[in-house]
């Protein structure tokens, strides 16, 4: 039985709690003891068009409940769409693009490329238009749901505050999409009838056409203002909305057309001035370590997290466009012809983002950056540190009655994007390339010297074989303690490579035998079972019949860390601590 069928059948709060994957007592505690109206923090943010937007941020407990409700409803939507014909599914899924799986402002903008006219309409007080009764009534009456009234009431209680859907709740957008879907279908049908295209992103509705002027049934201009077609306006009003006439505008082919903040004249793109500002701020950051930004109150110090968010947004747009570009005619520029270093393939904006990521992680890092060979190593280290925090105050601040636990190092999560932009994807070959290019990237930045080190943690096994040759070619590379031979890297407590770059290896066995990080766990930990499998001792490990590294890290080390003996990792944590102290 799928989730929608289960939701339609349940009639009690405990059954709903189980479907939401929470304890029934937790649901009761949040809704009827704490009560939702006491669990919001209200603040305002400025709108781009002027004025302020009120945001209500739910408490951690209420937000987790709302997030689970959002996930449940999205799963129900997926199940509803699966039951439709392919043609109907493709048509209806392209109407709403906000807070929908596999949809975004990019897919919304893509709907309206190369059009002669683009019309933007904003729905007034969108979220305030959905009151408690409307939300509850939808889940009772809608033919896809038809829920028990008691269950519909609880869903509305989770979602609503002050008799409306609050902006800031993770389930508000999903519910607005469900309720507004019938309006989307009617407006899309009207648009198609008059050779137009329709889409919606939250409260922003967009129509576009290749006709020289919009059909009067959609909109017409009377004097200095626009008048929406009679049928269209009546559908919007009947659905319980009103149009914010101050934001209604038509953008013509010979001017800049934007849809939900993206330019759509030729391809989805950010505004030129937006990119110029970000690029200028990055240039200042690389030279001085600081940058400024202009606000309504004047020039203020820039926030690096905000700048990172802007660069991520620009990169998201570029990633969306890249597969749609024509392949270069010259075969030497093909992606497959490049090794770990893809720098020659980067666009100007991608090169700037690459430099920013390097600065953020390895030059201007405010915490020591730990680079491991793979994601499982990150899990091992973070789990061990969280349990042993009291012994390693330089790696984490232990949780006390007056303060929360805080990890004082930063790990890097590898992805296809880190591979493309930074040449980092885990594994010895990528880390070898990283060490070779470190000096070149370091010299590019002119800001004051890094405050924190970068520590590469490696297995002391056959995978290290290519590193000694690289280290011998770097004059400053020194194993510590310095009483060791200059090339005795495998027995070093740590290796200071160059500038703020260090290498730490897993300790060798007593007889000088090789080790990997999994060797540092005791037999009792390696032999813990998940789904009838264990990771096995290092000498008897079988990749085909034993638990994988990913499963061992996730289901044994991370999930059961409170009962794991991490003493075997202390020598490795001691070495990381020594490297950090050496740089300090």
N, C-alpha and C positions, 0 to 999 in steps of 0.2 A: 504493500500500500504506500503510495507516495505521500509527500507532506501535505499537499492540498487536501487530499481525501481524508487524511487523519485530522486535519484542522476542522474540516466540515463536520466530522463525526463527534468531536469532543464537546462535553457540556459542563465540565468542572474546571476549577482553577488549577488543581494539581495536575490534571491532564495537559492543560495549556503550558504549565511550568515545564513539564517533561519535554514537550515539543519544542519549547524555547531553550532546552538544555540547561535549565537552572533548577535548583532545589525549590520545591514548593514553599518551604519556610522562607526562602530568600525573596520570592515573589510577594508573599504576604508582608514581610518586613518592610520592603521598599514601598509598596503601594498603600498599606493600611496602618503601619506604625510610624515610619519616617514621613510618609506622604509626599507625592511628587512636587506639590507646590512649595515645599521647603528645600528642594534640592536643586535649585538653579542659581547660578551666578550671572547677573545681568551686567553687560557692558555695551558700549557703542563703538562703532567704527565708521569712519567717513565714507560716504559714497563717492564714486568717481564723478557722478553728475551733480554733486553738491548735496548737502543735508547729511543726516546720519542714519545708520542702520543699527537697530537694536538686536543684539545677539544674546540668547539665553543658553549658557553652557550648563548641561546637567552634571550632577555629581558623578563620581567614578562608578558607584553602584547603579544609579539610574541609567547612566550611559551604557554600561555593559548590558543591561536589560533591553534598552532600546536598540543597541547594536544587534543583539540576538533576534529581536523582532524584525529588524530590517533584513537580516540574512534570511529569516524564514519567509518573509514576503517576497524577496527576490527569487528564492527557490520556487515559490508558488507561481510566480510570473513565468519562470522558465518552463515549468510544467504545463502551464496554460498554453504557452507558445508552441510547445512540442505537439500539442493536440491539434493544432491548426494546419491547414494546407501550406505547402512551401510558399506559394504565391502570396497568400494572405499574411503569412508570418513575415516575409521579407518586406511587404508593404507597411504593415502596422509597426514593425520594429524600428522603422526609420523615421518615425514621427517624433518621439521624445528622445532626447540625447543626454539629458542631465540626470546623473545618478542612476544610470542604467548600465548593466554589465556589457562590456565591449563597446560602449558608446562614450563619447567625450565631446568637448568643444570642437575638436578636430573633425570628428565625423559629422557634427552639426554644420560646421563651416563648409565641408566638402559637398554638402547638398546644394550649395548656392554659388558654385564657381562659374565664372564666365557668363554671368547674366547681365542683361541690359539694365534691369532695375532691381533693387533689393529694398524691401520694406521691413523695417523693424518696429514691432509693437510691444509695449511693456504693459503687463497686467498690474493694476494698482493694488497695493497691499495684498500680495498674493497669498502668503502663508496665513495672514489674518482671516482670509476668506474661508478657511476650513475650521469650523467650530466643532465642539465635542459631538453634538448631535449629528452633524454631517458625516463625521468620521464613523461613528457608531452605525448610523443608518446605512452607509455604503456597504459595510461588511455584512449587514443583515439582508439587504435587498439585492445586491449585485449578483447576477446569475452565476458568475464564476465562483463566488464564495458562499453566500447564503448561510452564514454562521449562526450558531445558537445566540440569541440576544445577550445572554450572560457573558459569553466569550467575547462578543463584539464590544460589550461594555468595558471589559478588562483591557482589551487592546486600545480602546480610546483613552482609558485612564493612564496607560503606559505612555501613550503618544502625546497627549494634550496637556497644556498648562494654561491657566487663566482662560479656559474655554476656547483655546485655539492651538494650532500646531506651532511650536516655537522654532524660530530659526536658531540652529545650533544643535538640534537633536538629530542623531544619525538616522532616525526612522521617518522624520518629517518629509524629506524629498521623495522617498519611495511611496508613501501614502498619497502625496499630492499627485504623483504620476498615475497611480491607480485610479483616483477619482477623476482626474482630468482627461483620461484616455478617451472617453466617449466624445469629449469636445474635440480632441485631436483628430479623431476619425471624421467628424463632421466638417471641420475646417480643411482637412486634407482633401476630402471629397469635393468641397466647393472650389478649392484651388485647382485641382485636376480638371474640373469642368471648364475652367476658364484659362487653361494652359499656364498654370502657375505651379510652383513647388512650395510646400509648407513643411516647417519643422518647428520644434519648441525645445528650449533649454530652460527648465524651471519657469520663471515668469517672463522670459524673453521669447516672443513668437516672431518667426521670420517667414516672409513670403518673397519669392523671387520669380522673375519672368524674363523671357527673351523678346517679349513684345516691346515696342517702342514706348508704350505707356501702360500702366496697370489698368486692367478692366475695371469699370466703375463698380462692378459687383464686389470687388475687393476693396478698392479705395479710390478716391478722387480728390482733387485739390479745389477748394473754394476760397479764393482770396489768399490769405496768409496761413490758412490752416487746412489740415487734411480731414476728410470725412470718410469713415469706413462704410462699406456697402451695407445696405439694410439687412440682408440675410446674415451676413457675417457678424454684425453688431448684435443682432437679436440672439444668435447662438451663444455668443460670449456672455451676454447678460443672463440668458436662460441658465447657463452653467454656473451662475453665481459670481461672476467677475465683472470688473469694469476696466476700461482702458485708461492708462495714464497718458493723456493727450499731449502732455509736454515732452514725452519721449518718443512720440510717433514721428518717424522720418523715412523719407525715400532717398536712397543713394543711387546715383546714376553711373553709367558705364565709364564716363570720362572723369569721374571723381573717385576718391578712395572709398571702396565699399568694405564695411566690416560687419562681421557676424559674431556675436559673443566675444568681442575683443580681438578677433583675427581678421586679417585682410583677405578678401576672397576674389579679387579681380582676376588673378591667374592661378594661384595656389594658396592653400591656407598658410598664412604667415603672420609674424608679429609686426607691429608697427615699427617703422624705421627709427623713430625717435626713442622708442622703448629700448631697442637694441643699442643705439648709440650711447644712451645713458649707462646701461649696464657695462658696456665695453669700457667706457671712460672710468667707471668706478673700479673695474678690475685692474686697469692700468695703474691707477693710483695705489691700489692695494699691493700690487707686485713691487712697486717702487718704494713705498713708504710704510706699508703695513696697516694703513688706515685709508678711509675714503669718506666722503660726505654725500649727503643727498638733500635735495630741495623739498621743503614741505610748506604748507600754508603758514606755518609759524616762522619760516626762515630756513637757513641752512643748518643742518644738524649732523652729528656723527652718524655714519652708516652702520647698519647691522649686518654682519657677515652671514648670519643665518637667512636673513631676508634676501641678500644678494644670491646666496646659493639656491634659494627657492626660485628666483627669477631666472637664473641660468638653467635650472632643471626644467622650467616651463619652456624656455626657448629650445632646449635640447629635445624636449618631448615633441615639439612641432617639427623640428628637423628630422627626428627619427621617423615620424609619420610620413614625411615627404620623401625621404631617401629611397624607399623601395619603388616609388612612383617616378623616379628620375630615369632617364634613358641611360643605359650602360655606356661607358666611354668607348669610343671606337678603338683606341689604342689598347691592345691586350695587356700591356705591362701595368695598367692601372686596375686590373681586375683584383678583387679582394683576395682570391685564392692564391695569388702570386706573391703575397707578402707573408712574412713569418710573424713573430710576436710583435714587431714594431709596425703598426698601421698608420704612423704619423703622416706619411705622404698622402694618404687617402682622406685625411681630415679636411673639412671645409674650414674657412676662417673662423666661424663661430665655434666649431668643434675644437679647434686649436685653443681658443680662449678658454673654453670650458675645461679642457684638459689641463691647461696651466693653472686654472683656479683649483681644480681638484688636487693637483700636486701640492699647491700652496697650502690648502686646507688640511690635507692629511700628513704632509711630510715636511713642511717648512714653517707654516704659521700654526701648527697644531698646538692646542692649548693643553693637551694631555699626551703622554707618551703613546705613540702609535705602534701597535703590535701587528706584524705581518706574518701570517702562518701559511703553511703549504696548502691548506684546504679548510672548508667550512667546519669539518668535524673537529679540527684542532682548536678553532675558536670556541666551540662548545665545551671542550675539555677544560680549557684554560679559564673561561668565565665561570664555569660550574665550580671548579676547584677554588678559585679566588673567593667566590661568594661564601663558601663553607669555611675557608681558612682566613677570612678577612682580618680577624683579630691579630694574626701573626704577620700580616703584610700591609701595614698602614699606607705604604707608598703605592699599593696597587688598588686598594679599595678602603672606603671608610665603613667600618662595621656598623651594623644597625644597632642603635641604642634606644632607650625610652624617649630620648629627646630629639633624635635625628634618624633619618632614613638611610638605608644602605645606598652607597654611591660607588660605582665602578670608576676608578681614577685612571684607567687606560682606555684607549680606543682601538677596537679591532676593525678590520676592513672586510666587508662582505663582497666577495667576488661575484661578478655578473658578466653578461655579454658586453655590457656597456663599459665596465672597468677594463675588460680585455681590449675593446676598441679604442677607448680614450686614453688609457694609461698603460696598456700592455701588461695588465695584471689579471691573472685568472687562476692563481694558485698553481702549485707544482713547481719543481725545481727549475725547469727551463725559463719560465716567466720571471722567476725571482733572480736568476742569473742575469737576464737582460736588464732587469730593474737596477741591479747593482752596477752594471757596466755604464748605464746612462745617468746614474745618480749625480755625478759631478756636473754634467752638462745642464741638467734641470736645476740643480742647486745654484749654479752661477747666474742663471737667468734672473733670479729674484734679487732685488737691491734693498729690500727692507732689512731691518735689524736681524741679527742672527737668531736662529730658532731657539725657543725656550725649552723645547722638549725633544727627546730622542725618538728615533725610529728603530725598532728592534725586530729583526727577522728571526723567527723561531723555526729551526729546521730539525728534521730527523737525522740522527748521527748514523746513517746507514749508506747503502750504495748510491742513493740519490744525491749525496754530497760530493760525489767524485769530481764533478766539473767545477766546483767552487774554488778549490785551492789554486788552480791555474789563474782564475780571475783575480783572486786576492793577491797573488804574487805580483800581478801587474799593477797593483795599487800601492804606491810607496808607503802610504800612511797606515795600511792594514796591519794591525798589531794584535796578537793573541795575549790575553791576560789570564794569570799574572805574567808579568814581563820576564819572569825567570824562565819561562818556556822558550824553546827554540822558536825562531821567527816564523817557521812554517808548521809548527805543531798546533794546527787549528782544532783537531779532533779532541784534544785533551784540555782545550781552553775553557775557562769559566765563562768567558765571552770574548768576542773579537770586535775591537773598535776598527771599523772599516775606513770611514772618512767622514769628516764633519760630524753630523748628528746621527750617522748610520752605524748600527751595531748588528752583530749576528750572535745568536745563542743556540747552541746545539744540545740535544738531549744527552745526558751523561752516559758515557760508555759503561759496560759491565765491568766487574772487578778484574776480569782477565783481558780487558781491552776489546771485548766483543761489541759489535754494532748494536744500536737500539733504535726503536722508533718511539713515538710518544705513547702509543698503546701499551708498550712494554712496561711503562711506569705504573700501570694499574696492577693490582695484585690478582692472583688466580681467582679468588672469590668473586671479584668484580667482573672479570672477563667471562666467567662461567655462569653469570646470572642469565636467566632465560627470558626470551620474548618470543611469543608464538612458537614455542617448542624449540627454538634455536638459541645458541649462545655464540659469543665472539671467539671463544676458544683461546688457549694459551698460545703465545707467539710462535713456538716451534711446531705446533700442530694445526695452525690456522689453515682453513680450506675455504677459499672465496666462493666456491660453488655450493657447499652444504652448510656453512656457518653464517651467523648473523653478519650483515654488511656493516661497514664503518658508519654509514649514515644511520642505520637502525640502532647500532650500539650507542652512538652519541645521543640520539634523540630519545630512545625508549629506556635506556639503562642509565647513562651518565646524567643527562639533564632531568629526566622524569623522576629518577630515584636518588638525586644528589644528596639528600639529607641522610641517606643510609649508606653512602659510598665512602670507602676509605681513600682519601686523597693524599695520604702521607707520601706515597711514591712520587707525587708530582712536586713535593717540596723542593728537592734539589734544582728542578727546572725553574720554579718560581724564585728561588734564591739567586739563580743566575740572571734572570730578567731584572730582579731588584738591583743586583750589582751593576749591571749595565746602565740602568737609569741613574743610580747614585754616581757612577763614574762621570756621566755627562753633566749631572748637576754640579 
